[in-house]
Amino acid sequence: MTFSVLILAGSRDGERDPLARLGNVSHKALLPINGIPMLERVIQTLEQIPAIKDIWVSIEQPECLAYLEPRIRILKAEPSPSESVAAALEKIGAPCLITTADHALLRPEWVEEFVAKSRATQSDLTAGIAAAETIGRDVPNTKRTYIRLSDISFSGCNLFWVGTPKAKAVVALWRKLQQHRKKPLRMAMLLGLPTILRAVIRRLSSHGVEKRIEAITKARVRLITLSHGLAAVDVDKPADYELVTKILQSNS
């Protein structure tokens, strides 16, 4: 079965983003690492996977990527990532893989592992994660943001699988949470106070998270643990840029 891919390349700050300024480019996605823009690195990785049909890229200024056509199909980004995903899914449909342009280390085997495990769950939506101990094993000199649950501490891998149209309900929940990200009480009301309390006291498990989202959205959601810690490394700040540069240089 073939599927399409959506790459999120938008940037709220545009040229003001610290990483865009670092590379003197219009978008963080175009920042060169060892001479190759991050977005190009992601595209080259995805082009190596036979099952991928179309590669779509969402960005605020579609004209800046015209040189990449017809390798990619371009969408104009919406004001937020969740809105961009919602709009893109209306055009792309399911199944669809979603990743980000700053995933400069992305490898075909990570994508194939994630998609295979996601399909095996028969879920409407899955999210790729890497356990803290796996990240510590593979890239000990990185600082990641971890979500700490009762059974696992993990960092996201910027890989999402939209298996069926039901996943749109999860994207809609994500959009609501983004809208209220500065209003903790409203976010708690959306997720349910018991869920928030269990998270605070470290009694919330990964299965509990999955079931709570399923109860709210009626969509089957699963967290997919990947086997390589580097899959959790993206380029979100200058320190990440330095780390990824060193990793790519050492592998070249």
Phi and psi in degrees as a GROMACS rama.xvg file:
@    title "Ramachandran Plot"
@    xaxis  label "Phi"
@    yaxis  label "Psi"
@TYPE xy
-89.0608  162.49  THR-2
-151.68  161.972  PHE-3
-99.0073  165.509  SER-4
-128.1  139.756  VAL-5
-113.71  124.452  LEU-6
-105.859  121.865  ILE-7
-85.9657  114.883  LEU-8
-120.023  8.24604  ALA-9
-72.9225  162.742  GLY-10
-149.508  120.469  SER-11
-60.6894  -35.4472  ARG-12
-91.3178  -10.4686  ASP-13
56.0707  -129.034  GLY-14
-66.0082  -16.9052  GLU-15
-81.6839  -12.9408  ARG-16
-58.0523  134.741  ASP-17
-54.3278  -36.6457  PRO-18
-75.9656  -32.4779  LEU-19
-65.7697  -41.1713  ALA-20
-65.5489  -36.1493  ARG-21
-59.3468  -39.0935  LEU-22
-99.182  0.754248  GLY-23
54.5286  48.1847  ASN-24
-125.836  166.589  VAL-25
-77.3275  -24.8259  SER-26
-139.678  146.975  HIS-27
-54.7306  -36.2931  LYS-28
-58.8744  -23.5392  ALA-29
-94.9817  4.52326  LEU-30
-62.1825  122.278  LEU-31
-75.7471  137.198  PRO-32
-122.839  118.558  ILE-33
53.6806  38.7138  ASN-34
86.9128  -4.3431  GLY-35
-120.825  123.726  ILE-36
-56.4541  145.165  PRO-37
-55.3343  -45.0747  MET-38
-58.8487  -42.2379  LEU-39
-62.5871  -37.8961  GLU-40
-61.8119  -43.0605  ARG-41
-65.4772  -44.2821  VAL-42
-61.1193  -45.0146  ILE-43
-60.3849  -38.5997  GLN-44
-64.1354  -47.4345  THR-45
-65.7786  -31.4656  LEU-46
-67.5791  -14.424  GLU-47
-85.6915  -4.48983  GLN-48
-101.912  111.036  ILE-49
-58.5644  -30.3609  PRO-50
-74.5407  -13.4563  ALA-51
-80.4837  127.352  ILE-52
-90.7083  -66.8603  LYS-53
-121.516  143.739  ASP-54
-110.248  117.838  ILE-55
-106.662  143.1  TRP-56
-127.157  129.137  VAL-57
-104.301  123.097  SER-58
-152.522  152.522  ILE-59
-66.1071  -34.7668  GLU-60
-117.354  83.1952  GLN-61
-54.3428  -30.8121  PRO-62
-62.6415  -24.5565  GLU-63
-74.0235  -10.1793  CYS-64
-112.072  10.3924  LEU-65
-57.9752  -28.711  ALA-66
-67.3468  -16.1014  TYR-67
-88.5515  -10.0863  LEU-68
-73.1402  145.886  GLU-69
-92.775  16.8032  PRO-70
-63.2118  -31.3943  ARG-71
-129.614  164.634  ILE-72
-113.998  136.466  ARG-73
-110.563  136.27  ILE-74
-121.399  146.391  LEU-75
-80.3249  126.641  LYS-76
-69.5111  149.927  ALA-77
-90.7511  176.459  GLU-78
-60.712  -24.3518  PRO-79
-135.553  159.31  SER-80
-57.3192  -42.2539  PRO-81
-64.5603  -38.9508  SER-82
-67.8444  -36.8351  GLU-83
-64.3807  -42.2781  SER-84
-65.5181  -44.4229  VAL-85
-59.7236  -45.4323  ALA-86
-66.2305  -40.2126  ALA-87
-65.8626  -40.1681  ALA-88
-63.9071  -27.7696  LEU-89
-63.9537  -29.3523  GLU-90
-92.2204  -40.0197  LYS-91
-84.6854  -41.7615  ILE-92
77.8006  -168.487  GLY-93
-120.668  151.162  ALA-94
-77.8663  154.431  PRO-95
-152.726  136.227  CYS-96
-97.4741  137.716  LEU-97
-119.926  132.539  ILE-98
-143.548  -172.231  THR-99
-126.144  155.794  THR-100
-71.0434  -19.0297  ALA-101
-90.495  13.6341  ASP-102
-87.7721  62.7216  HIS-103
-66.2721  -20.7377  ALA-104
-93.2944  1.21799  LEU-105
-50.2407  135.383  LEU-106
-122.842  147.341  ARG-107
-55.8717  -38.8828  PRO-108
-66.6925  -30.04  GLU-109
-67.1067  -44.5951  TRP-110
-61.9964  -45.9852  VAL-111
-65.1839  -39.2748  GLU-112
-62.3738  -45.7464  GLU-113
-63.5888  -46.1915  PHE-114
-65.6022  -42.2065  VAL-115
-62.5218  -45.6841  ALA-116
-66.6298  -37.0514  LYS-117
-65.132  -46.2615  SER-118
-62.7712  -35.9395  ARG-119
-63.6461  -27.5568  ALA-120
-80.6449  -15.5311  THR-121
55.3687  38.7605  GLN-122
-89.4287  160.562  SER-123
-77.2947  -33.9842  ASP-124
-150.747  138.752  LEU-125
-130.517  158.784  THR-126
-131.221  132.06  ALA-127
-80.1032  135.643  GLY-128
-135.711  161.097  ILE-129
-127.795  132.377  ALA-130
-68.0409  148.84  ALA-131
-56.0112  -40.9011  ALA-132
-68.2758  -31.2776  GLU-133
-69.6341  -42.0719  THR-134
-63.7115  -44.6175  ILE-135
-60.3047  -34.4185  GLY-136
-69.8311  -44.1672  ARG-137
-91.6934  -27.2954  ASP-138
-146.712  73.5868  VAL-139
-66.3628  -19.2977  PRO-140
-96.8688  31.1799  ASN-141
-120.174  151.249  THR-142
-111.483  113.63  LYS-143
-113.318  161.248  ARG-144
-91.0541  122.256  THR-145
-107.258  142.062  TYR-146
-97.51  122.171  ILE-147
-107.325  111.675  ARG-148
-109.963  177.155  LEU-149
-68.0333  -27.8402  SER-150
-110.472  -11.7116  ASP-151
-161.133  144.164  ILE-152
-111.315  130.008  SER-153
-147.645  165.194  PHE-154
-123.99  147.054  SER-155
-71.7121  155.089  GLY-156
-112.563  12.4373  CYS-157
53.8617  38.326  ASN-158
-131.682  125.228  LEU-159
-133.843  140.633  PHE-160
-116.317  120.507  TRP-161
-99.1641  101.719  VAL-162
-83.8868  -35.4539  GLY-163
-142.59  166.516  THR-164
-59.9592  -19.1726  PRO-165
-61.7638  -20.5854  LYS-166
-62.5352  -21.1845  ALA-167
-59.6128  -30.1985  LYS-168
-67.0469  -33.6766  ALA-169
-70.956  -39.3568  VAL-170
-62.6827  -38.1492  VAL-171
-64.0184  -39.2271  ALA-172
-64.868  -43.2772  LEU-173
-56.7608  -43.1697  TRP-174
-62.0923  -42.4702  ARG-175
-64.4547  -40.532  LYS-176
-65.4879  -37.7331  LEU-177
-63.867  -40.2238  GLN-178
-63.1931  -29.7593  GLN-179
-109.795  21.1628  HIS-180
-62.8069  -20.9934  ARG-181
-99.8367  10.2431  LYS-182
-129.025  82.0623  LYS-183
-53.7584  -36.5185  PRO-184
-65.1285  -42.2661  LEU-185
-64.2765  -39.1336  ARG-186
-64.0069  -40.8405  MET-187
-62.544  -39.2802  ALA-188
-64.2679  -36.2702  MET-189
-68.8693  -42.1119  LEU-190
-86.2125  -22.6311  LEU-191
100.4  127.433  GLY-192
-58.5993  -41.2732  LEU-193
-58.2236  -38.0729  PRO-194
-63.7151  -43.6957  THR-195
-62.8151  -44.1158  ILE-196
-63.5907  -41.3162  LEU-197
-64.3059  -35.5148  ARG-198
-66.403  -42.1646  ALA-199
-62.5893  -40.667  VAL-200
-95.2467  14.7335  ILE-201
60.6582  37.693  ARG-202
-109.3  1.41129  ARG-203
-91.7208  124.64  LEU-204
-95.9032  167.749  SER-205
-61.8029  -38.6118  SER-206
-63.9717  -36.9461  HIS-207
-64.1585  -39.0475  GLY-208
-62.6021  -47.7869  VAL-209
-59.3521  -45.6762  GLU-210
-68.4028  -35.1489  LYS-211
-66.9163  -43.4191  ARG-212
-64.4227  -38.8903  ILE-213
-63.1569  -38.7373  GLU-214
-65.3844  -35.7462  ALA-215
-77.6236  -41.6996  ILE-216
-104.34  -15.1263  THR-217
66.9248  19.1781  LYS-218
-112.878  140.88  ALA-219
-80.0199  118.671  ARG-220
-121.949  139.646  VAL-221
-139.115  145.202  ARG-222
-91.46  129.407  LEU-223
-110.409  115.096  ILE-224
-83.9153  123.829  THR-225
-93.7163  158.473  LEU-226
-90.1842  -6.43031  SER-227
-122.336  126.236  HIS-228
-66.0475  -27.214  GLY-229
-63.1892  -19.3081  LEU-230
-64.5391  -16.6218  ALA-231
-92.8763  1.36646  ALA-232
-95.7523  114.361  VAL-233
-117.62  178.899  ASP-234
-109.641  90.585  VAL-235
-109.608  -10.7511  ASP-236
-156.633  165.174  LYS-237
-54.7352  -36.2873  PRO-238
-63.2157  -35.8099  ALA-239
-66.1116  -39.5196  ASP-240
-58.7306  -45.128  TYR-241
-64.4913  -42.9875  GLU-242
-62.5625  -49.5907  LEU-243
-64.8057  -38.3303  VAL-244
-58.0887  -46.1982  THR-245
-63.84  -41.2872  LYS-246
-63.5892  -44.8177  ILE-247
-67.8393  -36.9908  LEU-248
-65.1652  -39.9165  GLN-249
-70.0072  -23.6863  SER-250
-93.0993  -8.542  ASN-251
